[in-house]
Amino acid sequence: MAERERGERRGKGEGRGFRRRGMGRRKVCRFCADKTMLIDYKDSRVLGTFLSERGKIIPSRITGNCASHQRHLTLAIKRARTVALLPFTAAYP
Amino acid sequence: MADRRYETLVLLHPDLGEPGAKELAERVKKLIEDQGGTVGQVQEWGLRELAYLIAKQRRAFYVLFEYRSTSKALLEIERNLKLMDRVLRFVSVRQAENAPPTPPRPAAARRPEREEPEFEGAAEFEGLNEEVS
């Protein structure tokens, strides 16, 4: 829906509802797109891609994950942290 | 009492050395069985780098146990794990009955890192999360 009116078509219609800022492509939840991709706390390689450099969980608003997968992801990351597979904060020197 | 599917990932002290870690893993396995659990797969990941220091250690032996037991037995298993001072840490998770077993790890042979999908705006995210509406 948001796709429909973006970019050049804006012109004068100022108050015409929500418009995406900029012209990024729509983000799709990676776990919905690839059903074989499971969220597992032991899989630090996948989980690590959802951490910022400081070790913080990247919000779904940036990754584009759907709410349900983001919840599962968050839980998995927290589990992985308790067994030191992932850092709580940036790695120690 | 219904038995459920669990898995426990245990971190063993690096000073045990390879044989010591194996021995302790065997003891943990026996502990689970003594509590009436049936152990399926046991995975030894070997000495692994920790993401942060635990008990002043940089590394630990990771051992994963997959088993079935009752929830009561799990509590008892966890209580005993806490008493073992060579166990740095552990986490127990209940697995769905239909979940596939954990695939074996490619031992130490780390696959080349997958191309990291950089999320748009991930860089900007640092530090400005407070001001986002």
Backbone of each chain as ProteinMPNN parsed JSONL, in Angstrom:
{"seq_chain_A": "MAERERGERRGKGEGRGFRRRGMGRRKVCRFCADKTMLIDYKDSRVLGTFLSERGKIIPSRITGNCASHQRHLTLAIKRARTVALLPFTAAYP", "coords_chain_A": {"N_chain_A": [[0.831, -1.193, 0.0], [1.824, 1.214, 0.885], [3.676, 1.301, -0.993], [2.54, 2.188, -3.291], [2.313, 4.983, -3.689], [4.94, 6.652, -4.13], [7.988, 8.514, -4.331], [8.261, 10.164, -7.389], [5.605, 10.777, -7.728], [4.577, 12.524, -5.9], [4.197, 15.489, -5.855], [1.683, 17.896, -5.576], [-0.173, 16.915, -3.789], [-0.335, 17.198, -0.676], [-1.367, 16.409, 1.871], [-1.86, 13.666, 1.67], [-2.226, 11.164, 3.242], [-0.13, 8.533, 4.65], [3.242, 8.418, 3.752], [6.107, 6.765, 2.539], [9.198, 7.628, 3.847], [11.85, 8.761, 1.932], [13.157, 6.524, -0.593], [13.467, 3.815, -0.093], [13.675, 0.227, -0.603], [10.952, -1.978, 0.078], [11.159, -3.56, 3.189], [11.537, -6.963, 3.926], [10.598, -9.525, 6.083], [13.157, -11.644, 6.998], [12.916, -14.186, 7.926], [10.39, -14.929, 7.277], [10.548, -14.877, 4.573], [12.315, -16.898, 3.996], [11.569, -19.921, 4.743], [12.939, -22.072, 5.66], [14.786, -21.173, 7.321], [15.579, -21.264, 10.554], [14.959, -19.979, 13.799], [17.284, -20.18, 16.157], [18.741, -20.45, 19.291], [21.276, -21.417, 19.444], [22.512, -20.885, 17.148], [24.701, -18.854, 16.503], [25.677, -17.501, 14.4], [23.672, -16.681, 12.633], [22.095, -15.205, 14.411], [23.846, -13.249, 15.159], [23.862, -11.487, 13.065], [21.805, -9.872, 13.592], [22.526, -8.164, 15.482], [23.807, -5.067, 16.622], [26.899, -3.266, 16.185], [27.667, -2.707, 18.71], [26.559, -4.704, 20.067], [23.92, -4.606, 20.551], [20.459, -5.413, 20.144], [19.122, -5.193, 16.97], [16.468, -3.124, 16.058], [13.254, -4.148, 14.785], [12.206, -2.373, 13.11], [14.245, -1.51, 11.613], [15.463, -3.829, 10.605], [13.34, -5.03, 9.39], [12.018, -7.27, 10.164], [9.187, -9.354, 10.896], [6.71, -8.969, 13.458], [6.257, -11.267, 14.988], [8.425, -12.95, 14.4], [10.442, -11.327, 15.26], [10.064, -11.303, 17.986], [10.627, -13.971, 18.654], [13.239, -14.023, 17.86], [14.426, -12.176, 19.57], [14.191, -13.497, 22.013], [15.78, -15.714, 21.488], [18.265, -14.511, 21.119], [18.736, -13.531, 23.647], [18.928, -15.857, 25.107], [21.178, -16.94, 23.905], [23.002, -15.127, 24.784], [23.231, -15.67, 27.507], [24.725, -17.959, 27.543], [27.075, -17.107, 26.592], [27.435, -17.126, 23.852], [26.842, -15.006, 22.384], [27.605, -11.539, 22.696], [26.858, -9.342, 25.472], [27.484, -6.721, 25.446], [29.658, -4.631, 23.498], [32.547, -6.391, 22.389], [35.071, -7.343, 24.725], [38.346, -5.869, 25.028]], "CA_chain_A": [[0.0, 0.0, 0.0], [2.729, 2.36, 0.936], [4.453, 1.245, -2.219], [1.831, 2.752, -4.424], [2.615, 6.369, -4.004], [6.209, 7.127, -3.603], [8.853, 9.139, -5.316], [7.899, 11.28, -8.25], [4.183, 11.07, -7.789], [4.009, 13.273, -4.788], [3.642, 16.739, -6.366], [1.001, 18.832, -4.69], [-0.996, 16.239, -2.779], [0.456, 17.227, 0.542], [-1.917, 15.685, 3.014], [-2.49, 12.415, 1.233], [-1.913, 9.964, 4.012], [1.24, 8.181, 4.993], [4.139, 8.156, 2.632], [7.398, 6.332, 3.026], [10.265, 8.604, 3.715], [12.879, 8.255, 1.034], [12.624, 5.556, -1.527], [14.042, 2.505, 0.147], [12.747, -0.83, -1.005], [10.254, -2.474, 1.249], [11.898, -4.615, 3.862], [10.75, -8.174, 4.136], [11.113, -10.351, 7.172], [13.992, -12.674, 6.379], [12.491, -15.514, 8.358], [9.182, -15.257, 6.521], [10.947, -15.084, 3.183], [12.999, -18.187, 3.906], [10.938, -20.718, 5.806], [13.862, -23.073, 6.178], [15.666, -20.507, 8.266], [14.982, -21.366, 11.873], [15.579, -19.156, 14.835], [17.8, -21.086, 17.167], [19.688, -19.698, 20.124], [22.62, -21.954, 19.282], [23.051, -20.479, 15.856], [25.141, -17.48, 16.751], [26.025, -16.825, 13.16], [22.481, -15.979, 12.158], [21.659, -14.217, 15.395], [24.803, -12.152, 15.183], [23.569, -10.485, 12.048], [20.76, -8.974, 14.089], [23.093, -7.348, 16.549], [24.605, -3.942, 16.163], [28.303, -3.429, 16.541], [27.779, -2.636, 20.167], [25.947, -5.885, 20.649], [22.509, -4.383, 20.834], [19.543, -6.024, 19.186], [18.652, -4.197, 16.007], [15.007, -3.129, 16.06], [12.633, -4.681, 13.575], [11.933, -1.245, 12.217], [15.381, -1.406, 10.704], [15.709, -5.089, 9.907], [12.169, -5.407, 8.625], [11.425, -8.526, 10.641], [7.804, -9.254, 11.348], [6.65, -8.894, 14.918], [6.361, -12.586, 15.603], [9.799, -13.436, 14.315], [11.298, -10.47, 16.085], [9.934, -11.778, 19.369], [11.391, -15.206, 18.787], [14.649, -13.668, 17.695], [14.864, -11.531, 20.8], [14.347, -14.54, 23.026], [16.931, -16.534, 21.125], [19.487, -13.74, 21.359], [18.955, -13.449, 25.084], [19.422, -17.165, 25.526], [22.55, -17.075, 23.422], [23.862, -14.293, 25.613], [23.514, -16.259, 28.815], [25.789, -18.953, 27.414], [28.255, -16.447, 26.018], [27.595, -17.284, 22.408], [26.763, -13.643, 21.881], [27.973, -10.58, 23.735], [25.862, -8.392, 25.977], [27.939, -5.429, 24.951], [30.784, -4.772, 22.594], [33.534, -7.339, 22.883], [36.146, -6.774, 25.539], [39.547, -5.726, 24.197]], "C_chain_A": [[0.86, 1.235, 0.0], [3.547, 2.43, -0.349], [3.856, 2.134, -3.304], [2.251, 4.19, -4.731], [3.925, 6.779, -3.35], [6.972, 7.808, -4.718], [8.168, 10.25, -6.078], [6.445, 11.717, -8.093], [3.697, 12.003, -6.703], [3.433, 14.611, -5.217], [2.927, 17.554, -5.318], [0.259, 18.139, -3.549], [-0.29, 16.137, -1.436], [-0.099, 16.287, 1.602], [-2.489, 14.325, 2.653], [-1.952, 11.211, 1.991], [-0.429, 9.712, 4.17], [2.062, 7.919, 3.741], [5.467, 7.72, 3.198], [8.422, 7.438, 2.848], [11.352, 8.012, 2.835], [12.295, 7.197, 0.132], [13.267, 4.196, -1.339], [13.101, 1.427, -0.355], [12.106, -1.386, 0.257], [11.054, -3.582, 1.882], [10.973, -5.797, 4.101], [11.414, -8.964, 5.254], [11.902, -11.507, 6.581], [13.538, -14.068, 6.772], [11.203, -15.933, 7.677], [9.565, -15.596, 5.082], [11.57, -16.463, 3.009], [12.528, -19.074, 5.05], [11.897, -21.744, 6.394], [14.786, -22.488, 7.24], [15.005, -20.518, 9.633], [15.708, -20.446, 12.839], [15.996, -20.072, 15.961], [18.853, -20.35, 17.984], [21.12, -20.197, 19.955], [23.301, -21.462, 18.021], [23.528, -19.032, 15.932], [25.459, -16.747, 15.451], [24.837, -16.045, 12.61], [22.097, -14.872, 13.13], [22.567, -12.997, 15.383], [24.51, -11.079, 14.151], [22.486, -9.516, 12.507], [21.226, -8.184, 15.297], [23.853, -6.183, 15.93], [26.052, -4.17, 16.586], [28.523, -3.414, 18.049], [27.16, -3.847, 20.85], [24.481, -5.713, 20.986], [21.655, -5.029, 19.752], [19.01, -4.932, 18.255], [17.131, -4.254, 15.923], [14.437, -3.588, 14.717], [12.335, -3.564, 12.588], [13.076, -1.064, 11.233], [15.607, -2.701, 9.934], [14.525, -5.511, 9.054], [11.558, -6.721, 9.058], [9.981, -8.312, 11.039], [7.804, -9.378, 12.874], [6.888, -10.26, 15.554], [7.79, -13.111, 15.55], [10.738, -12.587, 15.16], [11.237, -10.912, 17.546], [10.753, -13.036, 19.581], [12.893, -14.936, 18.729], [15.21, -13.08, 18.987], [15.119, -12.564, 21.89], [15.592, -15.369, 22.746], [18.237, -15.798, 21.415], [19.781, -13.698, 22.853], [19.446, -14.773, 25.644], [20.882, -17.329, 25.131], [23.496, -16.247, 24.28], [24.181, -14.966, 26.941], [24.6, -17.327, 28.705], [26.965, -18.411, 26.608], [28.494, -16.783, 24.551], [27.551, -15.915, 21.735], [27.094, -12.695, 23.025], [26.763, -9.77, 24.24], [26.192, -6.996, 25.469], [29.115, -5.685, 24.019], [31.86, -5.639, 23.235], [34.595, -6.637, 23.72], [37.438, -6.757, 24.708], [40.463, -6.947, 24.238]], "O_chain_A": [[0.655, 2.169, -0.775], [4.04, 3.49, -0.733], [4.563, 2.739, -4.11], [2.507, 4.552, -5.88], [3.983, 7.188, -2.19], [6.634, 7.685, -5.895], [7.574, 11.156, -5.494], [6.107, 12.882, -8.301], [2.494, 12.247, -6.603], [2.254, 14.857, -4.96], [3.502, 17.871, -4.277], [0.087, 18.712, -2.473], [0.286, 15.1, -1.107], [0.63, 15.466, 2.16], [-3.473, 13.878, 3.242], [-1.295, 10.345, 1.414], [0.407, 10.563, 3.865], [1.605, 7.273, 2.799], [5.912, 8.24, 4.221], [8.482, 8.092, 1.807], [11.721, 6.85, 3.008], [11.081, 6.996, 0.096], [13.574, 3.505, -2.311], [11.902, 1.652, -0.518], [12.653, -1.275, 1.354], [11.573, -4.453, 1.186], [9.797, -5.644, 4.431], [12.64, -9.048, 5.34], [11.384, -12.263, 5.759], [13.752, -15.026, 6.03], [10.935, -17.123, 7.51], [8.981, -16.484, 4.461], [11.37, -17.116, 1.984], [13.024, -18.986, 6.173], [11.685, -22.23, 7.506], [15.473, -23.214, 7.959], [13.989, -19.856, 9.843], [16.903, -20.18, 12.705], [15.158, -20.669, 16.636], [19.746, -19.709, 17.431], [22.069, -19.485, 20.283], [24.512, -21.606, 17.852], [22.845, -18.111, 15.484], [25.502, -15.517, 15.416], [24.974, -14.9, 12.177], [21.812, -13.745, 12.725], [22.119, -11.866, 15.571], [24.861, -9.913, 14.331], [22.274, -8.471, 11.892], [20.424, -7.612, 16.035], [24.455, -6.302, 14.863], [26.372, -5.149, 17.261], [29.449, -4.035, 18.572], [27.235, -3.989, 22.07], [23.874, -6.57, 21.628], [22.075, -5.172, 18.603], [18.516, -3.896, 18.7], [16.566, -5.332, 15.735], [15.061, -3.433, 13.667], [12.226, -3.792, 11.383], [12.887, -0.523, 10.144], [15.91, -2.67, 8.741], [14.687, -6.268, 8.097], [10.667, -7.237, 8.384], [9.596, -7.224, 11.467], [8.773, -9.833, 13.481], [7.626, -10.387, 16.532], [8.301, -13.65, 16.532], [11.717, -13.091, 15.709], [12.246, -10.894, 18.251], [11.483, -13.156, 20.565], [13.689, -15.539, 19.448], [16.303, -13.429, 19.433], [16.128, -12.512, 22.593], [16.361, -15.684, 23.655], [19.198, -16.394, 21.901], [20.932, -13.815, 23.273], [20.28, -14.804, 26.549], [21.708, -17.794, 25.916], [24.652, -16.621, 24.48], [25.298, -14.838, 27.445], [25.321, -17.574, 29.672], [27.741, -19.167, 26.024], [29.626, -16.73, 24.07], [28.137, -15.7, 20.674], [26.882, -13.025, 24.192], [25.79, -9.555, 23.517], [25.313, -6.209, 25.116], [29.505, -6.83, 23.791], [32.056, -5.625, 24.45], [34.964, -5.492, 23.456], [37.591, -7.556, 23.784], [41.506, -6.959, 23.585]]}, "seq_chain_B": "MADRRYETLVLLHPDLGEPGAKELAERVKKLIEDQGGTVGQVQEWGLRELAYLIAKQRRAFYVLFEYRSTSKALLEIERNLKLMDRVLRFVSVRQAENAPPTPPRPAAARRPEREEPEFEGAAEFEGLNEEVS", "coords_chain_B": {"N_chain_B": [[3.806, -38.856, 34.987], [4.04, -36.62, 32.383], [6.621, -36.916, 30.003], [8.974, -34.659, 28.647], [10.538, -32.985, 25.914], [13.771, -31.901, 26.113], [16.617, -29.72, 25.966], [19.942, -29.185, 26.966], [22.48, -26.922, 27.237], [25.749, -26.959, 28.157], [28.417, -25.336, 29.793], [31.732, -26.006, 30.264], [34.527, -25.867, 32.458], [37.58, -24.567, 31.177], [40.025, -25.448, 32.176], [39.809, -28.113, 32.637], [40.619, -29.545, 30.488], [40.734, -31.515, 27.467], [40.269, -34.395, 27.92], [39.29, -34.316, 30.566], [37.012, -32.783, 30.281], [35.464, -34.406, 28.705], [35.026, -36.473, 30.463], [33.56, -35.233, 32.478], [31.348, -34.507, 31.024], [30.334, -36.983, 30.548], [29.585, -37.602, 33.109], [27.544, -35.782, 33.513], [25.746, -36.731, 31.699], [25.145, -39.161, 32.846], [23.96, -38.228, 35.116], [21.604, -37.131, 34.101], [20.398, -39.432, 33.192], [20.133, -40.825, 35.552], [18.123, -39.431, 36.674], [15.995, -40.356, 35.4], [15.844, -39.626, 32.796], [15.995, -39.926, 29.206], [18.669, -39.943, 27.248], [19.313, -38.472, 24.197], [20.888, -37.296, 21.6], [24.258, -36.312, 22.116], [26.239, -33.58, 21.928], [29.483, -32.525, 21.385], [31.04, -29.567, 21.389], [33.513, -28.745, 21.706], [36.407, -26.786, 22.73], [35.626, -23.471, 23.01], [35.579, -20.06, 22.098], [34.556, -17.603, 24.399], [31.956, -15.148, 24.447], [32.173, -13.229, 26.299], [33.884, -12.711, 29.42], [33.675, -15.407, 31.671], [33.792, -16.37, 34.926], [36.408, -15.513, 34.916], [37.414, -16.696, 32.681], [38.306, -17.164, 29.276], [37.591, -18.994, 27.462], [35.612, -21.971, 26.933], [34.475, -25.364, 27.334], [31.959, -26.537, 25.319], [29.064, -28.385, 25.676], [26.354, -30.135, 24.418], [23.29, -31.469, 25.371], [20.719, -33.553, 24.395], [17.615, -34.638, 25.393], [14.95, -36.561, 26.919], [12.777, -35.951, 29.535], [11.035, -35.727, 32.671], [9.441, -32.752, 33.934], [9.955, -32.353, 36.582], [12.25, -33.862, 36.95], [13.957, -32.369, 35.436], [14.282, -30.064, 36.952], [15.687, -31.119, 39.051], [17.979, -31.972, 37.757], [19.002, -29.536, 36.958], [19.498, -28.391, 39.419], [21.535, -29.985, 40.342], [23.474, -29.45, 38.434], [24.099, -26.86, 39.055], [25.505, -27.266, 41.325], [27.865, -28.323, 40.538], [31.086, -27.328, 40.357], [32.741, -27.12, 38.231], [31.221, -26.607, 36.155], [30.566, -23.963, 34.263], [28.394, -22.591, 33.307], [24.998, -22.999, 32.243], [22.244, -23.666, 30.055], [18.891, -24.513, 29.826], [16.473, -25.659, 27.619], [13.188, -26.112, 26.545], [12.212, -28.232, 23.972], [10.24, -28.231, 21.027], [8.067, -30.946, 20.241], [8.134, -31.74, 17.617], [10.318, -30.588, 16.586], [13.24, -30.469, 14.572], [16.179, -32.439, 15.282], [19.162, -30.968, 16.602], [21.367, -30.08, 14.1], [24.545, -31.572, 13.435], [27.56, -29.885, 14.296], [29.745, -28.356, 12.017], [32.766, -29.386, 12.652], [34.837, -27.223, 14.183], [35.838, -26.382, 11.709], [35.232, -23.631, 10.5], [32.683, -22.369, 8.65], [32.978, -20.161, 5.893], [32.19, -16.87, 6.684], [28.889, -15.931, 6.235], [27.642, -13.742, 3.739], [27.219, -10.706, 5.183], [24.177, -9.376, 5.794], [23.794, -6.144, 5.562], [21.837, -3.96, 7.265], [19.758, -1.429, 6.078], [20.415, 1.688, 7.33], [21.313, 0.714, 9.691], [23.647, 1.588, 10.748], [23.09, 4.162, 11.501], [21.489, 3.676, 13.569], [22.834, 3.293, 15.957], [22.938, 4.835, 18.973], [20.94, 6.727, 18.42], [18.529, 5.857, 19.153], [16.815, 6.844, 21.029], [15.551, 9.125, 20.192], [13.739, 8.441, 18.31], [10.489, 8.395, 17.064]], "CA_chain_B": [[4.034, -37.477, 34.526], [4.463, -36.609, 30.964], [7.992, -36.454, 29.813], [9.075, -33.638, 27.614], [11.814, -32.956, 25.226], [14.59, -30.763, 26.54], [18.035, -29.773, 25.666], [20.721, -28.37, 27.886], [23.816, -26.587, 26.763], [26.551, -26.81, 29.366], [29.757, -24.794, 29.582], [32.649, -26.606, 31.232], [35.738, -25.095, 32.71], [38.636, -24.916, 30.233], [41.163, -26.11, 32.822], [39.599, -29.565, 32.648], [41.287, -30.181, 29.354], [39.845, -32.326, 26.629], [39.789, -35.62, 28.581], [38.502, -33.976, 31.742], [35.706, -32.3, 29.842], [34.72, -35.595, 28.254], [34.639, -37.218, 31.647], [32.485, -34.513, 33.159], [30.176, -34.625, 30.154], [29.803, -38.326, 30.815], [28.917, -37.55, 34.416], [26.276, -35.062, 33.345], [24.855, -37.654, 31.001], [24.696, -40.128, 33.852], [23.047, -37.495, 35.994], [20.3, -37.041, 33.435], [19.808, -40.775, 33.163], [19.745, -41.183, 36.915], [16.86, -38.759, 36.954], [14.944, -40.972, 34.585], [15.816, -39.073, 31.442], [16.62, -40.726, 28.153], [19.516, -39.018, 26.513], [19.445, -38.731, 22.776], [22.157, -36.859, 21.054], [25.17, -35.483, 22.906], [27.153, -32.913, 20.997], [30.592, -31.8, 22.005], [31.493, -28.513, 20.473], [34.923, -28.49, 21.984], [36.777, -25.522, 23.365], [35.109, -22.383, 22.203], [35.792, -18.717, 22.624], [33.365, -17.01, 25.0], [31.697, -13.786, 23.994], [32.623, -12.371, 27.399], [34.528, -13.529, 30.437], [32.892, -16.06, 32.72], [34.731, -16.891, 35.928], [37.733, -15.091, 34.459], [37.869, -17.555, 31.597], [37.994, -16.68, 27.944], [37.095, -20.121, 26.666], [34.949, -23.037, 27.684], [34.015, -26.51, 26.543], [30.501, -26.545, 25.175], [28.476, -29.712, 25.437], [24.902, -30.042, 24.272], [22.581, -32.726, 25.637], [19.308, -33.619, 24.026], [17.048, -35.747, 26.162], [13.566, -36.477, 27.347], [12.61, -36.211, 30.955], [9.904, -35.004, 33.24], [9.842, -31.41, 34.353], [10.533, -32.509, 37.931], [13.616, -34.334, 36.784], [14.751, -31.259, 34.906], [14.632, -29.209, 38.085], [16.725, -31.813, 39.817], [19.189, -31.938, 36.934], [19.545, -28.175, 37.021], [20.017, -28.165, 40.764], [22.83, -30.664, 40.42], [24.436, -28.738, 37.59], [24.532, -25.673, 39.784], [26.439, -27.663, 42.372], [29.151, -28.704, 39.958], [31.79, -26.058, 40.2], [33.435, -27.085, 36.942], [30.238, -26.171, 35.16], [30.553, -22.509, 34.342], [27.056, -22.078, 33.037], [24.204, -23.879, 31.384], [20.897, -23.184, 29.743], [18.001, -25.607, 29.436], [15.376, -25.174, 26.796], [12.265, -27.151, 26.121], [12.106, -28.275, 22.525], [8.965, -28.723, 20.496], [8.151, -32.376, 19.948], [8.384, -31.99, 16.192], [11.483, -29.828, 16.126], [14.312, -31.344, 14.121], [17.325, -32.433, 16.187], [20.205, -30.026, 16.217], [22.321, -30.66, 13.158], [25.906, -31.551, 13.964], [28.36, -28.719, 13.9], [30.969, -28.594, 11.245], [33.728, -29.273, 13.742], [35.878, -26.2, 14.128], [35.987, -25.863, 10.353], [34.241, -22.561, 10.407], [32.312, -21.988, 7.292], [33.213, -18.739, 5.655], [31.069, -16.056, 7.13], [27.942, -15.582, 5.182], [27.667, -12.305, 3.473], [26.424, -10.09, 6.222], [23.231, -8.426, 5.241], [23.797, -4.883, 6.304], [20.514, -3.367, 7.19], [19.791, 0.011, 5.802], [20.219, 2.517, 8.51], [21.789, 0.064, 10.91], [24.713, 2.419, 11.297], [22.505, 5.328, 12.173], [20.741, 3.243, 14.741], [23.623, 3.471, 17.163], [22.901, 6.077, 19.715], [19.826, 7.657, 18.233], [17.25, 5.177, 19.345], [15.932, 7.542, 21.95], [14.785, 10.211, 19.594], [12.815, 7.96, 17.295], [9.11, 8.468, 17.547]], "C_chain_B": [[4.591, -37.499, 33.108], [5.926, -36.223, 30.856], [8.063, -35.574, 28.576], [10.466, -33.664, 27.02], [12.576, -31.701, 25.649], [15.955, -30.834, 25.899], [18.741, -28.814, 26.601], [22.094, -28.166, 27.286], [24.656, -26.237, 27.986], [27.925, -26.268, 28.996], [30.68, -25.329, 30.674], [33.946, -25.811, 31.302], [36.876, -25.523, 31.775], [39.82, -25.649, 30.875], [41.015, -27.626, 32.886], [40.407, -30.251, 31.562], [40.316, -31.087, 28.625], [39.356, -33.594, 27.342], [38.915, -35.332, 29.793], [37.102, -33.534, 31.375], [34.827, -33.471, 29.399], [34.174, -36.357, 29.446], [33.458, -36.556, 32.35], [31.196, -34.579, 32.334], [29.505, -35.977, 30.386], [29.045, -38.339, 32.14], [27.571, -36.839, 34.317], [25.256, -35.965, 32.668], [24.274, -38.672, 31.979], [23.691, -39.484, 34.789], [21.646, -37.425, 35.384], [19.612, -38.404, 33.461], [19.365, -41.221, 34.546], [18.42, -40.551, 37.298], [15.73, -39.293, 36.081], [14.846, -40.402, 33.191], [16.419, -40.044, 30.448], [17.382, -39.771, 27.255], [19.566, -39.424, 25.044], [20.844, -38.338, 22.351], [22.979, -36.068, 22.08], [26.18, -34.89, 21.935], [28.261, -32.232, 21.765], [31.128, -30.798, 21.002], [32.967, -28.211, 20.675], [35.145, -27.14, 22.64], [36.395, -24.373, 22.455], [35.39, -21.054, 22.892], [34.481, -18.187, 23.222], [33.185, -15.59, 24.487], [32.082, -12.769, 25.062], [33.19, -13.287, 28.477], [33.505, -14.143, 31.382], [33.901, -16.687, 33.664], [36.167, -16.673, 35.475], [38.286, -15.959, 33.331], [37.44, -16.964, 30.253], [37.375, -17.763, 27.07], [36.36, -21.095, 27.565], [34.631, -24.177, 26.735], [32.5, -26.46, 26.505], [30.043, -27.977, 24.916], [26.959, -29.569, 25.432], [24.289, -31.42, 24.49], [21.145, -32.594, 25.159], [18.718, -34.826, 24.725], [15.575, -35.531, 26.404], [13.547, -36.743, 28.842], [11.366, -35.486, 31.429], [10.385, -33.634, 33.7], [10.447, -31.449, 35.756], [11.999, -32.908, 37.841], [14.505, -33.205, 36.29], [15.204, -30.347, 36.046], [15.785, -29.821, 38.871], [18.057, -31.802, 39.057], [19.839, -30.557, 37.039], [20.145, -27.885, 38.394], [21.404, -28.786, 40.895], [23.899, -29.974, 39.571], [24.979, -27.519, 38.318], [25.579, -26.028, 40.827], [27.808, -28.029, 41.814], [29.953, -27.446, 39.686], [32.627, -26.008, 38.92], [32.474, -26.733, 35.797], [30.12, -24.655, 35.29], [29.137, -21.975, 34.217], [26.298, -23.101, 32.219], [22.882, -23.201, 31.083], [20.088, -24.384, 29.273], [16.813, -25.028, 28.686], [14.477, -26.356, 26.461], [12.123, -27.068, 24.608], [10.723, -28.753, 22.132], [9.138, -30.179, 20.089], [8.564, -32.623, 18.496], [9.6, -31.235, 15.667], [12.566, -30.792, 15.645], [15.46, -31.321, 15.117], [18.391, -31.481, 15.671], [21.174, -30.677, 15.236], [23.722, -30.586, 13.734], [26.676, -30.342, 13.45], [29.487, -29.147, 12.975], [32.142, -28.317, 12.164], [34.832, -28.27, 13.423], [36.049, -25.589, 12.739], [34.913, -24.813, 10.108], [33.95, -22.239, 8.955], [32.63, -20.518, 7.087], [31.965, -17.954, 6.015], [30.142, -15.756, 5.953], [27.982, -14.088, 4.924], [26.683, -11.636, 4.427], [25.436, -9.133, 5.597], [23.223, -7.164, 6.09], [22.428, -4.254, 6.155], [20.638, -1.885, 6.939], [19.57, 0.757, 7.098], [20.703, 1.879, 9.792], [22.856, 0.91, 11.583], [24.136, 3.589, 12.076], [21.839, 4.95, 13.479], [21.511, 3.471, 16.029], [23.383, 4.832, 17.775], [21.706, 6.961, 19.495], [18.494, 7.008, 18.53], [16.295, 5.924, 20.268], [15.014, 8.535, 21.232], [13.799, 9.738, 18.53], [11.407, 7.929, 17.853], [8.507, 7.085, 17.661]], "O_chain_B": [[5.467, -38.282, 32.738], [6.398, -35.314, 31.538], [7.315, -35.737, 27.612], [11.404, -34.266, 27.542], [12.067, -30.585, 25.546], [16.377, -31.862, 25.368], [18.205, -27.771, 26.976], [22.772, -29.112, 26.884], [24.317, -25.335, 28.75], [28.523, -26.692, 28.007], [30.433, -25.126, 31.863], [34.382, -25.184, 30.336], [37.111, -26.718, 31.6], [40.535, -26.386, 30.196], [41.982, -28.339, 33.157], [40.823, -31.4, 31.711], [39.223, -31.382, 29.11], [38.152, -33.849, 27.37], [37.919, -36.017, 30.025], [36.131, -33.861, 32.057], [33.629, -33.52, 29.677], [33.034, -36.822, 29.448], [32.5, -37.212, 32.757], [30.1, -34.693, 32.881], [28.28, -36.09, 30.415], [28.01, -38.991, 32.277], [26.593, -37.237, 34.949], [24.073, -35.967, 33.01], [23.087, -38.995, 31.943], [22.71, -40.102, 35.2], [20.643, -37.634, 36.067], [18.412, -38.512, 33.716], [18.353, -41.906, 34.696], [17.689, -41.07, 38.141], [14.638, -38.725, 36.045], [13.878, -40.662, 32.476], [17.25, -40.88, 30.802], [16.804, -38.909, 26.594], [19.831, -40.578, 24.709], [21.835, -38.975, 22.706], [22.433, -35.25, 22.821], [26.878, -35.608, 21.219], [28.009, -31.454, 22.686], [31.6, -31.15, 19.921], [33.579, -27.493, 19.883], [34.207, -26.454, 23.046], [36.789, -24.315, 21.291], [35.429, -20.964, 24.119], [33.421, -18.314, 22.609], [34.155, -14.918, 24.136], [32.292, -11.592, 24.766], [32.991, -14.501, 28.438], [32.579, -13.468, 31.833], [34.767, -17.452, 33.239], [37.024, -17.543, 35.633], [39.487, -15.951, 33.063], [36.377, -16.359, 30.12], [36.72, -17.476, 26.068], [36.471, -21.048, 28.79], [34.529, -24.0, 25.521], [31.844, -26.352, 27.541], [30.573, -28.674, 24.05], [26.369, -28.962, 26.326], [24.706, -32.406, 23.883], [20.451, -31.632, 25.488], [19.273, -35.923, 24.65], [15.027, -34.463, 26.131], [14.219, -37.646, 29.339], [10.736, -34.735, 30.685], [11.585, -33.395, 33.837], [11.344, -30.669, 36.074], [12.859, -32.378, 38.543], [15.667, -33.1, 36.683], [16.356, -29.918, 36.096], [16.717, -29.136, 39.291], [19.122, -31.641, 39.653], [21.054, -30.431, 37.188], [21.171, -27.216, 38.508], [22.318, -28.199, 41.476], [25.071, -29.923, 39.945], [26.16, -27.188, 38.214], [26.43, -25.21, 41.175], [28.798, -28.041, 42.547], [29.553, -26.601, 38.884], [33.162, -24.956, 38.571], [32.874, -26.586, 34.642], [29.636, -24.139, 36.297], [28.735, -21.044, 34.914], [26.895, -23.966, 31.578], [22.466, -22.276, 31.78], [20.536, -25.167, 28.436], [16.232, -24.022, 29.093], [14.946, -27.448, 26.138], [11.94, -25.992, 24.039], [10.114, -29.574, 22.818], [10.211, -30.594, 19.65], [9.256, -33.594, 18.191], [9.88, -31.237, 14.468], [12.779, -31.834, 16.266], [15.702, -30.289, 15.744], [18.503, -31.227, 14.472], [21.739, -31.729, 15.534], [24.052, -29.637, 14.445], [26.468, -29.859, 12.337], [30.097, -30.2, 13.164], [32.478, -27.162, 12.428], [35.638, -28.462, 12.513], [36.369, -24.407, 12.615], [33.838, -25.096, 9.579], [34.829, -21.893, 8.165], [32.552, -19.725, 8.026], [30.842, -18.338, 5.687], [30.567, -15.388, 4.858], [28.318, -13.291, 5.801], [25.495, -11.958, 4.467], [25.832, -8.174, 4.934], [22.698, -7.147, 7.204], [21.936, -4.048, 5.046], [21.489, -1.193, 7.498], [18.643, 0.47, 7.855], [20.524, 2.443, 10.871], [22.962, 0.95, 12.809], [24.617, 3.953, 13.148], [21.65, 5.778, 14.37], [20.929, 3.799, 17.063], [23.609, 5.86, 17.137], [21.46, 7.867, 20.292], [17.444, 7.554, 18.193], [15.095, 5.652, 20.275], [13.865, 8.746, 21.621], [13.104, 10.55, 17.921], [11.176, 7.487, 18.978], [7.348, 6.948, 18.053]]}, "name": "protein", "num_of_chains": 2, "seq": "MAERERGERRGKGEGRGFRRRGMGRRKVCRFCADKTMLIDYKDSRVLGTFLSERGKIIPSRITGNCASHQRHLTLAIKRARTVALLPFTAAYPMADRRYETLVLLHPDLGEPGAKELAERVKKLIEDQGGTVGQVQEWGLRELAYLIAKQRRAFYVLFEYRSTSKALLEIERNLKLMDRVLRFVSVRQAENAPPTPPRPAAARRPEREEPEFEGAAEFEGLNEEVS"}
